[in-house]
Amino acid sequence: MASMGSAVRTLDLVPLGTAAIVRGIRSPRAVARRLLELGLVPGTRVIITRVAPLGDPIVLRLRNYSLSIRRAEAAGIEVDEPQR
């Protein structure tokens, strides 16, 4: 799926140690609501700080705290590269 000439990138594809900006959440309503309540709102800067040995879960750093989420949940979070 493309939007305004650029491919949609999801949080599960962001490499370890890389920052991203949340663009939106495309998940079932209950999951999306929980992620929004945890601070993953559009415009929030997140950094992937850890990935479990088998790839799931992943640990994010955002708003001065760490958050661990499943890779499947991260796949529903659309992100952009941070502005330089």
C-alpha atoms as one frame of an Amber mdcrd trajectory, in Angstrom:
protein
   0.000   0.000   0.000   1.374   3.447  -0.882   0.521   6.829   0.478   1.540
  10.088  -1.167   4.335   8.396  -3.096   5.989   6.585  -0.172   5.513   3.052
   1.050   3.926   2.524   4.457   6.469   1.370   7.028   5.467  -0.423  10.212
   7.215  -0.437  13.577   8.047  -4.152  13.409  10.376  -3.418  10.452  12.373
  -0.656  12.178  15.921  -1.828  13.000  17.246  -2.055  16.558  18.519   1.305
  17.850  16.614   3.287  15.231  14.120   6.068  15.955  10.750   6.462  14.250
   7.726   8.743  14.537   4.300   7.157  15.021   2.054   7.976  12.075  -1.030
   5.951  12.990  -2.330   2.638  14.286  -4.100   0.088  12.108  -5.107  -2.632
  14.542  -8.351  -4.009  15.927 -10.128  -1.353  17.983  -9.312  -2.840  21.418
  -5.606  -3.175  20.595  -5.442   0.293  19.045  -7.119   1.833  22.086  -4.654
   0.136  24.451  -1.646   1.282  22.390  -2.983   4.852  22.321  -3.495   4.759
  26.100   0.117   3.611  26.493   1.303   6.734  24.660   1.717   5.543  21.077
  -0.190   8.484  19.615   0.584  10.027  16.214   3.637  12.280  16.378   5.332
  10.358  19.208   9.037   9.556  18.746   9.960   5.947  19.600  13.280   4.091
  19.597  13.656   0.315  19.365  15.948  -0.463  22.326  15.768  -4.278  22.584
  14.529  -7.295  20.712  14.058 -10.628  22.462  16.310 -13.475  21.254  13.509
 -15.058  19.225  12.330 -11.673  17.926   9.272 -11.262  20.145   8.591  -9.058
  22.115  10.345  -5.794  21.257  11.121  -3.003  23.715  10.467   0.612  22.787
  11.633   3.797  24.480   9.083   6.618  24.356   8.026   9.518  26.564  10.760
   8.717  29.154   9.710   5.103  29.728  10.221   1.660  28.209   7.350  -0.305
  26.703   7.405  -3.944  25.667   4.970  -4.951  22.916   4.433  -7.981  20.715
   5.825  -7.923  17.205   2.266  -8.495  15.899   1.144  -5.303  17.669   4.138
  -3.413  16.250   3.091  -4.566  12.760  -0.088  -2.499  13.140   1.758   0.735
  13.986   2.624   2.878  10.968   5.742   5.014  11.341   7.767   7.653   9.511
  11.459   8.466   9.731  12.206  11.340  12.120  12.891  14.765  10.615  16.570
  15.656  10.533
